[in-house]
């Protein structure tokens, strides 16, 4: 499970509970200028994830951590996948190379609206 | 690294437009868009950033370019209806695009959108006669019926 927060021109993806442990990463903070949008997308959790480094992957059960596929670096934190949000980024030094975050949050609709509202004010 | 795009953006945006106008914005899933456009999920996100980004691209494309076929006209109106109903109430950027599109439709915008809404509901044959504007008592004034602009 994760939390997405937008403040002070930054977007923070925070991993909570054991997810932070599996991923060996507690958070990813990127400038809003490197964020391209957010989408509620339960189907994204079912996509092939690629190679994990480091992370936990139990296909069909959970994917948590950093995964590489087709040249894209993605931060995953999905379990059931039902409340998945995809945050697309412009990969670069300020996103630690991540192209996107695919994470489950308590309220996907609110998270997506927060991110996209912040982007349209940019 | 961003790979060069190997798809025709216009074709992709049109396919997405069909999803949005047939299903509505909220009910269109990214799975639907992946199937309709034939793109990989990653390419879709890479090109448009989000479902909203793709919707904005569709709205911009359909409300700015001159349209050749009447069904494109209907498609554009349907997209405007979806945008007005689902996104404009809480999305400033979409509201601006809808405002511009209504401005381009001119003074008949309300009639055109209302008529299209009832057409979509298969009620075009049951439409009440448009109310004639109050006639100024200086002989007959020709009133043009409000029809959809070709």
Interface residues (C-beta under 8 A of the other chain):
Chain A: X36 X37 X38 X39 X40 X41 X42 X43 X44 X47 X69 X70 X71 X72 X86 X88 X91 X99 X100 X112 X113 X116 X117 X120 X121
Chain B: X1 X3 X29 X30 X31 X34 X41 X42 X45 X46 X48 X49 X50 X51 X52 X53 X90 X91 X92 X93
